[in-house]
Amino acid sequence: MKRTEWLQETLQAGMPAFYTWYRKDGGTRSYTWVKNRLQEVR
C-alpha cells in the first residue's frame, strides 16, 4: 500500500480515531496540525 493510499484510508476511517492512536504512540502535535498535514498529502 502506498503512503498516500494509507493516508486516504486513515482520513476516511476517521481522523479522531487516528489522532487517538497518534497520541498513544507518543505524538505531541495538536489535532489541527496533524489533520492539516494529512490533508496536504491527499
N, CA and C of each residue as an Amber inpcrd file, in Angstrom:
protein
   126
   0.8500000  -1.1830000   0.0000000   0.0000000   0.0000000   0.0000000
   0.8900000   1.2390000   0.0000000   0.5760000   2.1670000  -0.8780000
   1.3280000   3.4160000  -0.9510000   0.9710000   4.3090000   0.2230000
   1.8800000   5.1980000   0.5450000   1.6740000   6.1250000   1.6630000
   0.4080000   6.9480000   1.4880000   0.1950000   7.4520000   0.2770000
  -0.9890000   8.2850000   0.0510000  -2.2750000   7.4810000   0.2030000
  -2.2520000   6.2160000  -0.2280000  -3.4350000   5.3700000  -0.0640000
  -3.7240000   5.1470000   1.4160000  -2.6600000   4.9140000   2.1830000
  -2.8250000   4.7100000   3.6240000  -3.4030000   5.9600000   4.2760000
  -2.9090000   7.1210000   3.8900000  -3.4040000   8.3660000   4.4760000
  -4.8630000   8.5990000   4.1080000  -5.2350000   8.3100000   2.8770000
  -6.6290000   8.4800000   2.4600000  -7.5390000   7.5450000   3.2500000
  -7.1130000   6.3060000   3.4300000  -7.9130000   5.3630000   4.2160000
  -8.0220000   5.8130000   5.6660000  -6.9460000   6.3640000   6.1860000
  -6.9460000   6.8520000   7.5610000  -7.9600000   7.9690000   7.7310000
  -7.9660000   8.8970000   6.8020000  -8.9050000  10.0060000   6.8840000
 -10.3410000   9.5250000   6.7170000 -10.5520000   8.5580000   5.8430000
 -11.8920000   8.0260000   5.6480000 -12.3590000   7.2540000   6.8780000
 -11.4350000   6.5840000   7.5510000 -11.7780000   5.8050000   8.7440000
 -12.1410000   6.7190000   9.9100000 -11.6390000   7.9210000   9.8840000
 -11.9720000   8.8710000  10.9300000 -10.7390000   9.4820000  11.5600000
 -10.5970000  10.7420000  11.3530000  -9.4540000  11.4590000  11.8960000
  -9.3710000  11.3440000  13.4180000 -10.4820000  11.4380000  14.1610000
 -10.3680000  11.3200000  15.6230000  -9.7550000   9.9880000  16.0710000
 -10.0960000   8.9030000  15.3850000  -9.5250000   7.6000000  15.7320000
  -8.0280000   7.5830000  15.4540000  -7.6230000   8.1480000  14.3330000
  -6.2030000   8.2140000  14.0180000  -5.4680000   9.0630000  15.0450000
  -6.0470000  10.1910000  15.4080000  -5.3780000  11.0860000  16.3490000
  -5.2250000  10.4200000  17.7210000  -6.2120000   9.6540000  18.1320000
  -6.1200000   8.9280000  19.3980000  -4.9340000   7.9630000  19.3540000
  -4.8090000   7.2350000  18.2500000  -3.6730000   6.3220000  18.0900000
  -2.3620000   7.0970000  18.1030000  -2.3200000   8.2020000  17.3810000
  -1.1200000   9.0340000  17.2860000  -0.6610000   9.4970000  18.6650000
  -1.5710000   9.9670000  19.4890000  -1.2220000  10.4430000  20.8330000
  -0.7340000   9.2950000  21.7170000  -1.3940000   8.1560000  21.6310000
  -0.9740000   6.9950000  22.4240000   0.4080000   6.5060000  22.0080000
   0.7550000   6.7280000  20.7440000   2.0500000   6.3060000  20.2260000
   3.1450000   7.3360000  20.5370000   2.7920000   8.3870000  21.2510000
   3.7880000   9.3700000  21.6670000   3.7740000  10.6740000  20.8870000
   2.8170000  10.8320000  19.9810000   2.7280000  12.0690000  19.1960000
   2.4090000  13.2610000  20.0820000   2.9990000  14.3930000  19.7720000
   2.8110000  15.5800000  20.6090000   2.1710000  16.7590000  19.8820000
   1.9630000  16.6320000  18.5870000   1.3590000  17.7370000  17.8300000
  -0.1270000  17.8540000  18.1100000  -0.6830000  19.0260000  17.8200000
  -2.1120000  19.2640000  18.0410000  -2.9470000  18.5370000  16.9930000
  -4.2080000  18.3530000  17.3190000  -5.1540000  17.7010000  16.4060000
  -5.1870000  18.4300000  15.0670000  -5.2850000  19.7660000  15.1120000
  -5.3710000  20.5720000  13.8850000  -4.1080000  20.4290000  13.0500000
  -2.9500000  20.4210000  13.6840000  -1.6920000  20.2880000  12.9560000
  -1.6550000  18.9560000  12.2160000  -1.9970000  17.8820000  12.9080000
  -1.9780000  16.5480000  12.3030000  -2.9780000  16.4790000  11.1570000
  -4.1890000  16.9710000  11.3730000  -5.2160000  16.9480000  10.3340000
  -4.7620000  17.7040000   9.0930000  -4.2060000  18.8740000   9.2770000
  -3.7490000  19.6830000   8.1390000  -2.6100000  19.0040000   7.3720000
  -1.6620000  18.3760000   8.0970000  -0.5670000  17.6870000   7.4050000
  -1.0950000  16.5120000   6.5890000  -2.0360000  15.7630000   7.1400000
  -2.6040000  14.6350000   6.4050000  -3.3430000  15.1130000   5.1620000
  -4.0600000  16.2130000   5.2850000  -4.8190000  16.7210000   4.1510000
  -3.9100000  17.2680000   3.0480000  -2.7240000  17.7580000   3.4140000
  -1.7790000  18.2480000   2.4180000  -1.3140000  17.1340000   1.4790000
  -1.2690000  15.9140000   1.9950000  -0.7540000  14.7860000   1.2330000
  -1.8100000  14.2360000   0.2840000  -3.0660000  14.4830000   0.5630000
  -4.1550000  13.9500000  -0.2590000  -4.0750000  14.3460000  -1.6960000
